[in-house]
């Protein structure tokens, strides 16, 4: 599945717009513990555990969005956008990663 942030596919003709598709993933984060362990990683030039968790959540959300687009018969998603929301409150330190785009079909 081709997933792009652009509103079109260069060199391809969009033949059908299937509609909006989304994918979500939740991360439970103990910010104090994770941030203090991550400080050492960042100072040392390594990727922190927190960044790894965000990358995993993005991948899960993207896979979910791609599956939904495929179920609609789409061959690509254009205009993809990633957003992050700290749910806090009763959810603790939970981060919601959402990816949204437009499912389309295209041809050469």
N, C-alpha and C positions, 0 to 999 in steps of 0.2 A: 504494500500500500504506500503510495506516494503521499507524503504529508509536507505541505509547504506553508510558510507564513505569508507568501505573496498572494495577491488576489487573482492571479492567472498562472497558467503553466506555459512557460516560454516555448514556442515552437509547436504547441499542441492546441487543438480546438476543443473547447468544452462543449459537449453535446447535450448534457443534462445536469441540472441542479437538483439534487435529491433533498436537500434541506440541511439544517443545523444538526451537528453531532457533538456530543460531549463525552468526556471521560473524567472520572474523579478518583482520587486516592487520598486516604487519611494517614497522617503520621502522628503517632503519640510521641511527644517530645518532652523529656525532662530537661528543660532549658538550662538550669543551673549546672547540673551534672555534665550535660553534653557540652555546654559552652566552655566550662573550665578544662575539660579534657581536650576540646577542640583548639583551645588557645595554644597549647603545646604543639599540636599538629601544624597550625598555621605558621607559627614562629619558625618551626623546623622545615617549612616548605612542603609539608605533606597535605593531602586532602583530609579534612576533618571528617569524623564519623557523621556529623550533622549534614555535611554536603553530600556524603554518600547516600544518606537516607532520602534527601530531597531528590537526588538523581534517580533513585529506585522508584520513588513515588511518581516522578514525571514519566518514567518508562511504563509503569502500571497504567497511569491515566491515558497515555498515548495509545497503548495496546488496546485498552477498552474502547477508546474513540474509534480506532481503526476497525475493530470488530463490528461496531455498530454501523460504520460506513459500508463495510463489505456486505452486511446483512441487507442494506438498502440497495445493493447492486452497484455501488460506487467503485471507481477505480483510483480515486485520489481524494484528499482533503485539502482545500485551499483556505487561506486566511486564518491559519491556526494561531491560537493565542493561549499562552499559559498564564494563569493567575494563582496567587497564593493568598490564603486567608487564615489568620490566627483565630481559631474558634474560642479559645480561652474560656472563661467563666466556668460553667458546670462541666464542660468537656475537658477541663484541665488545660494543659498546654498541647493542644491538638492543632495540627496544620492541615488544611484542606488544599490539595493541589487539583486544579481544574484545567482541562484543555478543551477548547471549543474551536470549531471550524465548520466549513461548509463542505458537505459531501458532494462530489461531482463525478461525472463520467467524462472521459476525454478520448480523443483519437489523434493520430498523427496528421 
